[in-house]
Amino acid sequence: MDPGTTWFPEYFLYLLARRDVQGKNLLPNVPNCIIINQAGIICLILQTWVHIVHRSHPLSKQNNKIINKTFQSSETIFKDNKIIMIKSLISGWVGFHQEGRVALESMLEQGHPVAFVMTLASDVAAKFYAVFDYAPLCDKYKIPLYYIRDINDDRSIETLKQFDLDLLFVIGWSQILQPKALASARIGVVGAHASLLPANRGSGPISWTLIKGETQTGNTLMWLSAGVDQGDVIDQTAFPITPHDTCATLYDRVAESNRTMILRLLTALSNGQRPGRPQPRTLEPLLPRRRPEHGIVNWELGSRQIYDFIRALTHPYPGAFSWLNGDRYFIWQCAVLPLETVLPQYPPGTVIGPVYSPLAGGCGQMVSCGTGAILLLAVEDAQGQEITGYALSEQQWQGKRWLNPVTEKGQT
């Protein structure tokens, strides 16, 4: 405990400034004061000792002073750059990806005040995948919902400023926040990155983790800063990657860990703690952004690499794809077979033949790889029809070869 900080474990202590944000005098006959609300009495009269914090510096470093700005429904006390006590933190929420849903729902269910939600305008959101519609949730809890195109444009910044936020959560968002947006919340801006930072900084960490064949990943809650995924770490959650996982199942775990870590952060803040530690320095390059056209299956790779590639890009993401008989098919699900040898009689991409089973889920088409083979379990044809089960095993594909016109000479 900071020896310069006074703690009142049996009471709820908060600072009441003389005027609120509209300039109205809250207690016209009482100077600035500290109140213990359990007893309902004034404990200490403050004259020149109380300072209103300026928005340009979220955490003032004035020593031995209590600094505060009073909000309509929240007050925060700092001393020696430490939070002493918080009453009803006011938060804003920015996001469009499904990974933020359960965390925001839990915050609202537990009564944490959320002033607004910002999400992407529909035409911008249409360019992304795994988009969550925040409208029903906002309607349920009567929260203003703003559709924006850019978190850093003037209109968005003005909206952020008008709420006098304590915290801003940016969960499941693709745009890098610029300094004005980062300064919009007095305690800080909280973000999440689906890896154990500093590992796998950059775009698409879940997909890249699977593609690279890693066996463990996790999620990091951090204070956002100007650098890409370089902010101080608030909390981290690790979890294994099993052979059965896909990008969807891993994002389910990311979403659950977002909820756990955000609720843990709110508890810490209410207890006067602002957790955060600098990230270790790393020379690891940023992960490059993946785009839909990057989903071409390279059949020259080993069967496990192709299996990992397909499960990294499956629903809700754009999908892995290749061409058969000149038509493009998306490959949504497959199984890897325990073969690690080259099959010389079957060039990579050759359909070895159908696999039959009384169970529809066990039916498919076996395809050779650079080494080994995979079993196709779900594909989507050029007309958008998904083919699975018995229907997939009945396709007359035996002896035909999957080829990619972009990478393989002479194919159209």
C-alpha positions as CSV (number, residue, x, y, z in Angstrom):
1,M,0.0,0.0,0.0
2,D,1.2,3.5,-0.8
3,P,2.1,5.0,2.6
4,G,0.9,8.4,1.3
5,T,-2.6,7.1,0.5
6,T,-5.4,7.2,3.1
7,W,-7.8,4.2,2.9
8,F,-11.2,3.9,4.5
9,P,-12.1,0.2,4.4
10,E,-15.3,0.5,6.3
11,Y,-16.8,3.4,4.3
12,F,-17.3,4.5,0.7
13,L,-15.2,7.6,0.2
14,Y,-15.7,10.0,-2.7
15,L,-14.9,13.5,-3.6
16,L,-17.6,16.0,-4.3
17,A,-16.5,19.0,-6.2
18,R,-18.3,22.4,-5.8
19,R,-19.6,22.4,-9.3
20,D,-20.7,19.8,-11.8
21,V,-19.7,19.7,-15.5
22,Q,-22.5,22.2,-16.4
23,G,-21.2,24.6,-13.8
24,K,-24.1,24.2,-11.5
25,N,-23.3,24.5,-7.8
26,L,-24.1,21.2,-6.2
27,L,-23.8,22.4,-2.6
28,P,-24.0,26.2,-2.7
29,N,-23.4,26.6,1.0
30,V,-20.7,24.1,1.4
31,P,-17.1,24.4,0.1
32,N,-15.4,21.5,-1.7
33,C,-15.4,18.6,0.7
34,I,-14.9,14.9,1.2
35,I,-18.0,13.0,2.3
36,I,-18.4,9.6,3.9
37,N,-21.8,8.6,2.7
38,Q,-22.4,5.8,5.2
39,A,-22.5,8.3,8.0
40,G,-23.7,11.1,5.9
41,I,-21.4,13.7,7.5
42,I,-18.8,16.1,6.2
43,C,-15.4,14.9,7.4
44,L,-13.0,17.4,6.0
45,I,-13.5,20.9,4.6
46,L,-11.1,21.6,1.7
47,Q,-10.4,25.1,0.4
48,T,-7.5,25.6,-1.9
49,W,-6.5,21.9,-1.6
50,V,-8.9,20.6,-4.1
51,H,-8.0,20.8,-7.8
52,I,-10.1,20.0,-10.8
53,V,-8.2,17.7,-13.2
54,H,-7.6,18.9,-16.7
55,R,-8.8,16.6,-19.6
56,S,-5.5,16.9,-21.4
57,H,-3.7,14.8,-18.7
58,P,-5.7,11.8,-17.6
59,L,-3.6,11.1,-14.5
60,S,-2.1,14.2,-13.0
61,K,1.2,13.7,-11.2
62,Q,0.8,16.5,-8.7
63,N,2.1,15.1,-5.4
64,N,0.1,15.1,-2.2
65,K,-3.0,16.5,-3.8
66,I,-6.4,15.0,-4.3
67,I,-7.5,15.7,-7.9
68,N,-11.0,15.1,-9.2
69,K,-13.5,16.1,-11.7
70,T,-17.2,15.5,-10.8
71,F,-19.4,13.8,-13.3
72,Q,-23.2,13.6,-13.4
73,S,-23.1,10.0,-11.9
74,S,-19.4,9.2,-11.3
75,E,-16.6,10.5,-9.2
76,T,-13.0,9.4,-9.1
77,I,-10.3,10.3,-6.5
78,F,-6.6,10.3,-7.2
79,K,-3.7,10.9,-4.9
80,D,-0.1,10.6,-5.8
81,N,-1.2,9.3,-9.2
82,K,-3.1,6.5,-7.4
83,I,-6.9,5.9,-7.6
84,I,-8.2,6.2,-4.0
85,M,-11.8,5.4,-4.7
86,I,-14.3,5.3,-7.5
87,K,-18.1,5.6,-7.4
88,S,-20.0,4.3,-10.5
89,L,-17.4,4.4,-13.2
90,I,-18.8,5.7,-16.4
91,S,-17.6,3.7,-19.4
92,G,-18.0,3.8,-23.2
93,W,-17.9,0.8,-25.5
94,V,-16.5,0.6,-29.0
95,G,-16.6,-2.6,-31.1
96,F,-18.1,-4.5,-33.9
97,H,-16.6,-8.0,-33.6
98,Q,-18.4,-10.9,-31.8
99,E,-15.6,-11.2,-29.3
100,G,-17.0,-8.2,-27.4
101,R,-20.5,-9.4,-26.9
102,V,-20.4,-11.5,-23.7
103,A,-18.2,-9.0,-21.9
104,L,-20.5,-6.1,-22.5
105,E,-23.6,-8.2,-21.7
106,S,-22.0,-9.1,-18.3
107,M,-21.1,-5.5,-17.5
108,L,-24.7,-4.5,-18.1
109,E,-26.2,-7.4,-16.2
110,Q,-24.0,-6.5,-13.2
111,G,-25.1,-2.9,-13.4
112,H,-21.9,-1.2,-14.5
113,P,-22.9,2.1,-16.2
114,V,-22.2,2.2,-19.9
115,A,-22.9,5.6,-21.4
116,F,-23.0,4.5,-25.1
117,V,-21.9,2.0,-27.7
118,M,-20.1,2.9,-30.9
119,T,-20.1,0.4,-33.8
120,L,-19.3,0.5,-37.5
121,A,-21.8,1.9,-40.0
122,S,-23.4,-1.0,-42.0
123,D,-21.6,-0.4,-45.2
124,V,-18.2,-0.4,-43.5
125,A,-19.1,-3.4,-41.3
126,A,-20.0,-5.3,-44.5
127,K,-16.3,-5.5,-45.3
128,F,-15.6,-7.5,-42.1
129,Y,-16.5,-10.9,-40.8
130,A,-17.8,-12.1,-37.4
131,V,-19.7,-8.8,-37.0
132,F,-22.0,-8.5,-34.0
133,D,-25.2,-6.5,-34.1
134,Y,-25.2,-4.4,-31.0
135,A,-28.7,-2.9,-31.6
136,P,-30.8,-5.5,-29.7
137,L,-28.5,-5.3,-26.7
138,C,-28.6,-1.5,-26.7
139,D,-32.3,-1.5,-27.1
140,K,-32.7,-3.8,-24.1
141,Y,-30.6,-1.6,-21.8
142,K,-31.7,1.7,-23.3
143,I,-28.1,2.7,-24.3
144,P,-27.4,5.1,-27.1
145,L,-25.9,3.4,-30.2
146,Y,-23.7,5.4,-32.6
147,Y,-22.8,4.1,-36.0
148,I,-19.5,5.5,-37.1
149,R,-17.1,5.2,-40.0
150,D,-13.9,6.2,-38.2
151,I,-13.2,6.4,-34.5
152,N,-10.7,9.2,-35.1
153,D,-12.8,11.6,-37.2
154,D,-14.0,14.9,-35.7
155,R,-17.6,13.7,-35.2
156,S,-16.6,10.6,-33.2
157,I,-14.1,12.6,-31.1
158,E,-16.8,15.1,-30.2
159,T,-19.2,12.3,-29.2
160,L,-16.5,10.7,-27.0
161,K,-15.8,14.0,-25.3
162,Q,-19.4,14.8,-24.4
163,F,-19.7,11.8,-22.1
164,D,-16.8,12.7,-19.8
165,L,-15.7,9.1,-19.6
166,D,-13.8,7.4,-16.9
167,L,-13.0,4.4,-19.1
168,L,-13.3,3.6,-22.8
169,F,-13.4,-0.1,-23.8
170,V,-12.3,-0.8,-27.4
171,I,-13.0,-4.5,-27.9
172,G,-13.2,-6.1,-31.3
173,W,-12.2,-3.1,-33.4
174,S,-9.8,-2.7,-36.3
175,Q,-8.9,0.9,-36.4
176,I,-5.8,2.3,-34.5
177,L,-6.8,5.0,-32.1
178,Q,-5.1,8.4,-32.5
179,P,-4.1,10.6,-29.6
180,K,-7.4,12.5,-29.3
181,A,-9.4,9.3,-29.0
182,L,-6.8,7.9,-26.6
183,A,-7.3,11.0,-24.4
184,S,-11.1,10.7,-24.3
185,A,-11.2,8.7,-21.0
186,R,-9.7,10.0,-17.8
187,I,-8.4,6.6,-16.4
188,G,-7.6,5.2,-19.8
189,V,-8.6,3.3,-22.9
190,V,-8.8,-0.5,-22.6
191,G,-8.3,-2.8,-25.5
192,A,-7.8,-6.5,-26.0
193,H,-5.5,-8.5,-28.3
194,A,-6.1,-12.2,-29.0
195,S,-2.6,-13.4,-28.1
196,L,-0.2,-13.5,-25.2
197,L,1.6,-10.2,-25.9
198,P,4.2,-9.4,-26.9
199,A,3.9,-12.5,-29.0
200,N,1.8,-12.3,-32.2
201,R,1.3,-8.6,-32.3
202,G,-0.5,-7.4,-35.4
203,S,-3.4,-8.5,-37.5
204,G,-5.4,-11.7,-37.3
205,P,-3.5,-13.4,-34.4
206,I,-6.0,-16.3,-34.0
207,S,-5.8,-17.3,-37.7
208,W,-2.0,-16.9,-37.8
209,T,-1.6,-18.9,-34.6
210,L,-3.4,-21.9,-36.2
211,I,-1.6,-21.5,-39.5
212,K,1.7,-21.6,-37.7
213,G,0.8,-24.8,-35.9
214,E,1.1,-23.3,-32.4
215,T,-0.2,-25.3,-29.5
216,Q,-0.9,-22.4,-27.1
217,T,-2.3,-19.0,-27.4
218,G,-4.3,-16.6,-25.1
219,N,-5.7,-13.1,-24.8
220,T,-4.3,-9.9,-23.4
221,L,-6.2,-7.0,-21.9
222,M,-4.1,-3.8,-22.1
223,W,-4.1,0.0,-21.8
224,L,-4.1,1.2,-25.4
225,S,-1.3,3.4,-26.5
226,A,0.0,5.0,-29.7
227,G,2.0,1.9,-30.7
228,V,0.3,-1.1,-32.3
229,D,-0.4,-3.6,-29.5
230,Q,2.3,-2.0,-27.3
231,G,0.3,-0.8,-24.3
232,D,0.8,-1.8,-20.7
233,V,-0.6,-5.3,-19.9
234,I,-3.6,-5.2,-17.6
235,D,-4.2,-9.0,-17.5
236,Q,-3.6,-12.1,-19.6
237,T,-5.3,-15.4,-20.0
238,A,-3.6,-18.4,-21.6
239,F,-5.3,-21.4,-23.2
240,P,-4.2,-24.4,-25.2
241,I,-4.9,-25.0,-28.9
242,T,-6.2,-28.5,-29.3
243,P,-6.2,-30.5,-32.6
244,H,-10.0,-30.0,-32.7
245,D,-10.0,-26.2,-32.5
246,T,-10.9,-23.8,-35.2
247,C,-10.8,-20.0,-35.4
248,A,-14.4,-20.0,-34.1
249,T,-13.8,-22.1,-31.0
250,L,-10.7,-20.1,-30.1
251,Y,-12.6,-16.8,-30.5
252,D,-15.2,-18.2,-28.1
253,R,-12.5,-18.6,-25.5
254,V,-11.2,-15.1,-26.3
255,A,-14.7,-13.7,-25.7
256,E,-15.0,-15.5,-22.4
257,S,-11.6,-14.3,-21.3
258,N,-12.6,-10.7,-22.3
259,R,-15.5,-11.0,-19.9
260,T,-13.4,-12.4,-17.1
261,M,-10.6,-9.9,-17.4
262,I,-12.8,-6.9,-17.8
263,L,-14.9,-7.7,-14.8
264,R,-11.7,-8.3,-12.8
265,L,-10.4,-4.9,-14.0
266,L,-13.5,-3.1,-12.9
267,T,-13.2,-4.7,-9.5
268,A,-9.6,-3.7,-9.2
269,L,-10.4,-0.1,-10.2
270,S,-13.2,0.1,-7.6
271,N,-10.7,-1.0,-5.0
272,G,-8.3,1.8,-5.9
273,Q,-5.9,-0.2,-8.1
274,R,-5.0,0.6,-11.7
275,P,-3.2,-2.6,-12.9
276,G,-0.7,-2.4,-15.7
277,R,2.8,-3.5,-16.5
278,P,5.0,-2.7,-19.5
279,Q,5.4,-5.3,-22.1
280,P,8.8,-7.0,-22.6
281,R,10.7,-5.6,-25.6
282,T,10.6,-7.9,-28.7
283,L,12.0,-7.9,-32.2
284,E,9.2,-10.1,-33.5
285,P,7.7,-8.4,-36.6
286,L,4.0,-7.5,-36.7
287,L,1.7,-10.1,-38.2
288,P,0.6,-9.0,-41.7
289,R,-3.1,-8.4,-42.4
290,R,-4.8,-11.3,-44.0
291,R,-7.3,-10.8,-46.8
292,P,-9.9,-13.1,-48.4
293,E,-7.7,-13.7,-51.5
294,H,-5.0,-15.1,-49.2
295,G,-7.1,-18.3,-48.7
296,I,-5.8,-20.4,-51.6
297,V,-4.9,-23.9,-50.5
298,N,-1.3,-24.9,-51.3
299,W,-1.7,-28.7,-51.9
300,E,2.1,-29.1,-51.9
301,L,2.1,-28.6,-48.2
302,G,1.9,-31.5,-45.7
303,S,-1.6,-32.7,-44.7
304,R,-1.3,-31.2,-41.1
305,Q,-0.3,-27.8,-42.5
306,I,-3.3,-27.8,-44.9
307,Y,-5.6,-29.0,-42.1
308,D,-4.4,-26.1,-39.9
309,F,-4.8,-23.6,-42.8
310,I,-8.4,-24.7,-43.4
311,R,-9.4,-24.6,-39.7
312,A,-7.8,-21.2,-39.4
313,L,-10.0,-19.6,-42.1
314,T,-13.3,-21.4,-41.6
315,H,-16.6,-19.8,-40.5
316,P,-17.0,-17.0,-39.6
317,Y,-14.0,-16.0,-41.7
318,P,-13.7,-15.9,-45.5
319,G,-12.6,-19.5,-45.9
320,A,-9.9,-21.5,-47.7
321,F,-10.5,-22.4,-51.3
322,S,-9.2,-24.1,-54.4
323,W,-10.4,-25.1,-57.9
324,L,-11.8,-28.4,-59.2
325,N,-12.8,-28.9,-62.8
326,G,-12.3,-25.1,-63.3
327,D,-14.8,-24.2,-60.5
328,R,-13.8,-22.6,-57.3
329,Y,-14.9,-24.3,-54.0
330,F,-14.6,-23.1,-50.5
331,I,-13.4,-25.8,-48.1
332,W,-15.0,-25.3,-44.7
333,Q,-14.2,-28.5,-42.8
334,C,-11.7,-31.3,-43.2
335,A,-10.0,-34.0,-41.2
336,V,-6.3,-34.9,-41.2
337,L,-5.3,-38.5,-41.7
338,P,-2.4,-40.2,-39.8
339,L,-0.3,-40.4,-43.0
340,E,3.0,-38.5,-43.1
341,T,4.5,-40.1,-46.2
342,V,4.5,-39.0,-49.9
343,L,1.9,-40.8,-52.0
344,P,3.8,-41.0,-55.3
345,Q,0.8,-42.4,-57.2
346,Y,-1.3,-39.4,-56.2
347,P,0.2,-35.9,-57.1
348,P,-0.7,-33.3,-54.5
349,G,-4.4,-32.2,-54.8
350,T,-5.5,-35.5,-56.4
351,V,-8.9,-36.9,-55.2
352,I,-8.0,-40.4,-54.0
353,G,-11.7,-41.2,-53.7
354,P,-14.9,-41.1,-51.6
355,V,-15.1,-42.1,-48.0
356,Y,-18.4,-43.7,-47.0
357,S,-20.0,-44.1,-43.5
358,P,-23.4,-44.8,-42.1
359,L,-22.9,-41.5,-40.2
360,A,-23.2,-38.5,-42.5
361,G,-20.5,-36.7,-40.6
362,G,-18.0,-39.4,-41.5
363,C,-18.5,-39.1,-45.3
364,G,-16.4,-37.1,-47.6
365,Q,-13.6,-37.1,-50.2
366,M,-10.0,-38.0,-49.5
367,V,-7.4,-35.7,-51.2
368,S,-3.6,-36.2,-51.4
369,C,-1.2,-33.5,-50.1
370,G,2.5,-32.9,-50.4
371,T,2.8,-35.5,-47.7
372,G,-0.2,-37.5,-46.3
373,A,-3.8,-36.8,-47.1
374,I,-6.9,-35.0,-45.8
375,L,-10.6,-35.9,-45.8
376,L,-12.9,-33.1,-47.1
377,L,-16.0,-32.9,-44.9
378,A,-17.7,-29.7,-46.0
379,V,-17.3,-27.7,-49.2
380,E,-19.2,-24.9,-50.9
381,D,-19.7,-24.7,-54.6
382,A,-19.7,-21.7,-57.0
383,Q,-23.5,-21.3,-56.5
384,G,-23.1,-21.0,-52.7
385,Q,-24.5,-24.4,-51.9
386,E,-22.7,-26.3,-49.1
387,I,-22.0,-30.0,-49.8
388,T,-21.6,-32.3,-46.8
389,G,-22.2,-35.8,-45.7
390,Y,-23.7,-38.4,-48.0
391,A,-24.0,-35.9,-50.9
392,L,-20.3,-35.1,-50.7
393,S,-19.2,-38.7,-50.7
394,E,-21.4,-39.2,-53.8
395,Q,-19.5,-36.6,-55.9
396,Q,-17.8,-38.2,-58.9
397,W,-14.4,-36.6,-58.2
398,Q,-12.1,-39.7,-57.9
399,G,-8.9,-39.2,-59.9
400,K,-9.6,-35.5,-60.5
401,R,-7.1,-32.9,-59.2
402,W,-7.6,-29.7,-57.2
403,L,-5.5,-26.9,-58.9
404,N,-5.0,-23.2,-58.4
405,P,-4.9,-21.0,-61.4
406,V,-3.1,-18.3,-59.5
407,T,-0.2,-20.5,-58.5
408,E,-0.1,-23.4,-61.0
409,K,0.9,-22.9,-64.6
410,G,-1.6,-23.6,-67.3
411,Q,-4.7,-23.9,-65.1
412,T,-7.8,-21.7,-65.6
